[in-house]
């Protein structure tokens, strides 16, 4: 019998996990699932993250040193960052287009929107913002009583602990100089960076610096270091192989836990949560699916003709299914690297440099979602953002997606910055919080697919892509031939 491909096993694990969660919630066993099954999901993510940090370090050192000369490294680095930036901005533009056309926030009933608007005005008043766009309900005696009621309500809302914590963390970050993000990239103690998964950019900085310096010392000194780095890399890749053997089981536990936490002992709750936010979720999903199934394949068709549509998905599906189940591009990185190297045929010299950087700074799915979320939240509070404000959203969503860590819910936290940049209430992340984990799964797939697409483009440009058709492994598949 033909062996079932890994991504199919992972998909089966996911489906079984969801079915288990639904059964366990209707039988009142959610606590059992959360206590006894969910921890295996956490172990899985921990294992993947454990591998990701040293893999980023050693693969970038190896990647940089193997490129051979500093000028081609500079050229490739510039190209990588440039294309990553371009894809991020395009994703935001697509998100803005969809949310302005579908207008999910305007589909909510008028009365709630007026209430929302009043609560926004109360907040803006307290923060010292001026209401510019005409309607000012607080000045209208007709709405006075309602404003008082809402004021009481929104006080409670703001005390919502889950959100308050996140806001505090972002606020403490913001109260520093404008160059702080640059300062944050340079570590003062490298071992501290290694011990914190949120400091991936510092690890990348160190690895590039180390790799470049290896190029400048004599070969007899650098070669043993490089051999060691290559050997260590092999060990980590073996670890990925082993962990992935058990992935279907781990993914079952992960999904069972995620869904049980959402549903508790009442499945109806999940349906209710989604109903209220269905148009918003749908808009985000349309954007993300367009990126995966239309935009990236089109870009590949234009720039990397060697990789056919179905071949790309076949090659990338293990990484995509893993991204979906873990909601973390950092945890998925080891598998993304394997897929891109072994299935798409990208030379290791390129992938080991381009992919770790991409996992950290290139998040097209996250940025698209942030654009949709901000405009949706504004619409449901009866606020029309001007073109100028939407351009600000493009800028801040780009920066926020670069700054988002590649872990679950990071995009939601960074949304606080995007909301604040256009004078909206950052506490609104509480509104979309209930559906965020599910959308996070889809946007992480986009993030990972985007990295692989850009990596293929760069490899092709450097003549370092040797795609082999999986159906026809002896020949190189070329659309031109
Ligand atoms: N979970 C996403 C990732 O790891 C980031 C986010 O959008 O929250 O790529």
Boltz pocket constraint, residues with backbone or C-beta under 6 A from the ligand:
constraints:
  - pocket:
      binder: B
      contacts: [[A, 327], [A, 328], [A, 329], [A, 330], [A, 359], [A, 363], [A, 365], [A, 366], [A, 404], [A, 405], [A, 406], [A, 407], [A, 408], [A, 409], [A, 410], [A, 411], [A, 412], [A, 440], [A, 443], [A, 444], [A, 447]]
      max_distance: 6.0
